[in-house]
Amino acid sequence: MSCDKIIPNAKAIFIVESPHIDEVKNTPCIPLVGESGKIMSKMLFGKDKAIGLLEDNPYSLMNTFTEALQKSDKLKDLNSDIKKIEYENSKQYKDELKQIYKKYESVINKENYKTRFISISKKTNKCIICGLIAQAFFEYAFDVDKTKFKQSFDYKVNKYKKIKIFYIEHPSPKDDESPWVANGIKELKTFLEIK
């Protein structure tokens, strides 16, 4: 089971890290209904309601992990190892994450992620991957190495489909310096063609 919200004819896909504990309480699971979803909605649309709850949301929402990292027994050791990484720079952090993903390959279901991503990407030409954990997983799953924030790059999903990928920080309510909180998502709005 995944915690994704697929919008027909979506303008883009947002990929975040994992469902929050609040989101998995819903049946079915609805992504981005908590504080991160509210931050995204406020910055993108000027609305207070979380993006996962908006009826007029034009974006598909996908979680990297299908279970809450903070709650899942299956992912508890993975989450513990992620928390041990000391951040020096984005590349180093993502390289260490990818090593951890390899270590836990039997529990993280890379193929499920790839299948979901390929299926969702058929419906749009743009994808925004939020946060280093989600970005490292994308790079791990598809064997790519990109480290630039706020710059788009093309990814060839298959021989017929190419999608533009954009990296941005995770919309965390705990990070006062996050561009989501400090109103620094100008590059994202340009990428999404939001005025």
N, C-alpha and C positions, 0 to 999 in steps of 0.2 A: 504494500500500500504506500502511496506517495502523498505528499502534502503539496500539491501543485494546483494552480487555478489556470485553466486554459481558456483563453478568450478567442473565439472565432475571429479571424481577420485582425489579430492584434497588431498594433503599431510596432511593438517590440516585446522582448522577453526580459524580465528582471530575474536574475538568479541570485539567491541569497544562500546563507550557510546551512541552516537547519531549522526545522520548525521550533518555535519557542514552546515552552511548557503550556502556555495559555492556548496556543493554537491546536495542540493535539487533544485538548479537552473537547473540542468541537467534533461532531460526527456529521458529515465527513470533515476531516481536517481542513481548515481554511488558512492559507499562508498570509503572513503580514497583517494580522489583526490587532497586534499589540503596539507598543511604543515605537518600534522601528517602522511599522506600517503607517503610524500617524505622522512620523517625521517625513517619510517619503511623500505622503499625500499633501502635507503642508507645503513642502518645497516644490512639488510638481504642479499641484492644482490650486494651492491656497485654501485647502479644505482641512477641517479638523478630524474628520472621520478617517480611520485607517484605510489604506489603499486596498487591502484585502476585503473590506466590507463595502466598498463603493460599487454601486450598480453600474455607473457609467465609466468605470476604469477601462481604459483602452489597451492595457498591457497584460500579457500572460505573466504569471508568477510561478517560479520553480524553486524548490529547495534542493540544495546539493545532496544533503542526506535526507532519507525518508523518515527518520526518527529524530527526536529532540536529543541533541548531544548532551544536554544537562540532565536528562532523565533516563535515557535508554541503558538498560543493563548490558545490552550487546555492544554499545559504543562507549561504555564507561572507561575502559582502558585507553582507547583511542583518544578520548577527550582529555584524560589525565596526561597523556604524553604531549598533546597539543599545548596544554597549559604550562608545561615545563620548558617550552622553547623561549629562549631569551631573544628579544627582537634587537637586531643591529641595523638591518635594512630590509627592504621588501624582498629582494632576490634571495638573500640568505634565509629569511623566514620561510619563503615559499619552497625553497630547496629542502629545508628540513621537514616541512609539512609533507612534501612528496615522498620523502624517505619513510615517514610515519605511515602514509597511505599504503606504501608497498608492504610494510610490516603487517598491516591489518587487512590486506587484500581479501582475505577469506570472509571478512565480516562487513565490508563496506559496499560491496556489489557495484563495482565499476561499470559492468555491462548494463545494469538497470539504469544508471545515470546516463550512459551513452544513448541507450534506446529512448529514454524520455527526452533528452536534448534533441536528438535527431527528429523525433516526432513533432516536438513543439516548434523546432526551427523551420519546418516545412511551411508554417503559417505566417512567417515574417522574415524580414531581411536584416533585423537589428537585434542585438543581445547586449544587455548591460549586466556585468558580473560584479556583484557588490562584496567587497571584503577579500582579504588575502586567503582565508580558508577556502572560500568558493573558487577564487581564481586559481589557486594551487591545484584544487581538485580537477578543474577543467583542463589545466595543463597536463596533469597526471593522466587523466582519462584519455585525452586525445594526443598525447605526446607532443605538445607544443611548448615553447619557452618564450613567453612575453612578460615583460616586467614594467612597462610604462603605464602609469596612471593617466587618466583623462586624455588618452589618445586612442583613436580607433585603429583596428587592424582587421584585415580580411581573413576569414577562416573558411576553407573549402570543406563543407560538410560531406559532400560526395562529388562525383564528377559533374553533376547537374546543378548543385546548389552551393552558393557561397553566401556567407552571412558576415555582417560587420559586427565586430566585438568591441565593447568599450568597458574598460576597467574603472571602477570608482570605489571609494572606501565604503565599508559597511555602514548603513544608517543607524548607528548605535546611539541610544539616548544617554549612554554613559560617557561619551566622548564630546566634550564641549568644543574641541578644536576640529571636529569632523566637518567637512564641507557641507554635509547635510544640515548640521545644526548652525553653522556659522554662515549659512546662505552662500556657499561657494560652489554651487553646482552649475555655474554658467556654461562650462564646456559640455556637461551632460544635456542641458536644455538645448544647446546648439545641435548636438548629436541627434536629439529627438525631434528637432525642429519645433520646439516650444518657444513661443514669443514671450 
